[in-house]
Amino acid sequence: MASVLVCVKRVPDSSSEIVLTDDGQAVDGRFAGFTMSQHEQCAVELAVQAASATGGEATVLTLGDADALEQVRAALAVGCTAATHVVADSQQLGPADVAREIAAVVRDHEAAGRPHDLVLLGHDAADTGDFQVGIRLAYELGRPVVNGVTRVVVEEVDGQTVVTASGDGPDGHETYRVPLPAVVTVLEGGIEPRYPTVPGRMKAKKVPVEERELSGAPAGPARVRWSLPPAAPSDVHVLGKGPEAAPAVVDLLEQLGVLAR
């Protein structure tokens, strides 16, 4: 039986144009909408599968304001059965703050008789690009950590419960096997996240969400400001007009390798 804690974050939808806030401290999602990253969607799916396969429980955790409950409910709608919300302004938290707060939740739940054998996170934050939280959390908890995998399975090996995590590395496919409890960060692409059903969404609305305050004062992200790179210039070359442009079109197609003489 594996108890899995999966961590999600409310982030701006990056599928549209990126706009920064006026102070350059964050991505402005007012016009793009909000979601959870694809890494975290896959992490939620893996958490639900691991808990279901072992008869355990998948708990979703988020740090954010009241609007972040939308992402919590989304995870509950696809199979998580418990939820914790650390109420905070996520823009005021740096990676060390986030790792500390997740660790505090893990320790408090363990003290209350709800230990989490496996903690899953997205490989990086979709809005800030931080790749640090998984590593920092593992150090906080004194647990082994595997980064950037696409598949996670909890299984018994030689009488010991382990997590087998695999993904593509620089030299080919890699597989790691570490004992529980452990921390794993997930990359998108190894599994197809399920979509919530109408009954799932209705059920998610009834699940009580544990609310917590920050365990300590945040140190902050130590960020100066972000800036967007200049838009790539576009270059248009007019080949001609009407039938007179035909030879130039043929020459261009030959240059592109579409036509051969």
Salt bridges, closest charged atoms under 4 A:
ASP28 OD2 - ARG30 NH2 2.75
GLU45 OE1 - ARG194 NE 2.73
GLU70 OE1 - ARG10 NH1 2.76
ASP97 OD1 - ARG100 NH1 3.25
GLU101 OE2 - ARG100 NH2 2.79
ASP108 OD2 - ARG212 NH2 2.92
ASP124 OD1 - HIS39 NE2 3.28
ASP127 OD1 - LYS9 NZ 2.95
GLU140 OE1 - ARG107 NH2 3.59
GLU155 OE2 - ARG177 NH2 3.68
ASP168 OD1 - HIS173 ND1 3.16
GLU210 OE1 - HIS109 NE2 2.77
GLU254 OE2 - ARG261 NE 2.80
